[in-house]
Amino acid sequence: MVFHEKKISGRIVPPASAEIVQKICGCKWSLTVFWLLSEGINRPGEMVRSVDGLTTKVLNDCLRRNLDFGLIEKTTFPEVPPRVEYHVTAYGKQFLNIMRQLEQLGSAPRT
């Protein structure tokens, strides 16, 4: 009997959804930022003051990554001093619903 090994040439690219979950959940602060936004804390300075250990640099990296995925949106106001606010997009709300479902799954009794 001859077995034919299936060889995969090139790199397998995960689906876009898997990439989002990997990068967002792999970031220590992304889910915390989503929670802050859902609680109405949408200004970066307020976010940093609200969470011990969260730095401005890490927050900016996290916000940029979530902006790139389209999970949040940025509003810049033409004021002096400048004011910036972040809000969860409709797409981001779908992501949050999935995360809540995963939380429920994790707390469900296992048989």
HELIX and SHEET records of a PDB file:
HELIX    1   1 ALA A   16  GLY A   26  1                                  11    
HELIX    2   2 SER A   30  SER A   38  1                                   9    
HELIX    3   3 PRO A   44  SER A   50  1                                   7    
HELIX    4   4 THR A   56  PHE A   69  1                                  14    
HELIX    5   5 ALA A   90  SER A  107  1                                  18    
SHEET    1   A 2 ILE A  72  PHE A  77  0                                        
SHEET    2   A 2 ARG A  83  VAL A  88 -1                                        
END                                                                             
